Amino acid sequence: MNARVEPAPEPDGGSSTRAAMSRRRGVHAEVVEIIGHRIVSGELPEGATINVNALEEELDISLTAVREALKVLGAKGLVYARQKRGTFVQPRAHWHMLDADVIRWRFADGVDHRFLAQLDEVREIIEPAAARLAAERRTGADLERLERALSAMVAADGPEQAVSADLAFHRALLVAAQNELLEQMEIVLEVGLARRDQIVHAAGHIDDAIPSHSAVLEAVRDGDPVAAERAVRDLLTKARVDSRRAAASRQHGRVPRED
């Protein structure tokens, strides 16, 4: 890949200063994008040395811009620096797998089946337990949030609104469990679930999700933890089938890695 990144002109005050700053942010984001994708795709393998000078020349930007981009990627767990030795690609085990950019890069060249399978496993661990607790502890405000999310799912006009409503429902379910630590699992689920939903809706291989979500809401409203857990397990079974259909329909899906 030989992408030219145009350098920003020197600021001259006022609106031109703000414009220059905006352009610099654009250059910075593009460099992060280029290097990050190369790492996650395997073009820059684990342990590889990042040739900072070569990137400076290839992308036609300053050495400072490259180093700033590498700091961002370091915060995502993708690279690490050793004094007087250089910057290297981190082993995969150190990557921040729930970072939104890392997830996006994993899907840049097709469906990452490994990610979808692991997301299914995480959801099966977290969400049935959350539903059981929600049925026991939900407040009136929790029920209102769940009902609003379900109504938004019913009224959704297009994939974007459907994805947003689905995320709101699952977020409300975690909140209704009244467990601060469990509520933080929203971070685990939301980024991955958003990507999964986008794939499923874009592929058009999805059955009506309203009945399965309605069953969860009804059980939580009734205060029936057993029924709530069962309803979520049924919902997750359906979601897993939808994911597999969507993944199978993609022409350029990646073969899951076995490591």
Buried (B, 14 or more C-beta within 10 A) or exposed (E): EEEEBEBBEEBEEEEEEEBBEEBBEEBBEBBBBBBBBBBBBEEBEBEBEBBBEEBBEBBEBBEEBBBBBBEBBBEBBBBBBEEEEEBBBBEBEBBBBBBBBBBBBBBEBBBBBBBBBBBBEBBBEBBBBBBBBBBBBBEEEBBEBBBBBBEBBEEBEEBEBBBBBBBBBBBBBBBBBBBEEBBEBBEBBBBBBBBBBBBBBBBEBBEEBEEBBBBBBEBBBEEBBEBBBBBBBBBBEBBBEBBBBBBEBBEEBBEBEEE
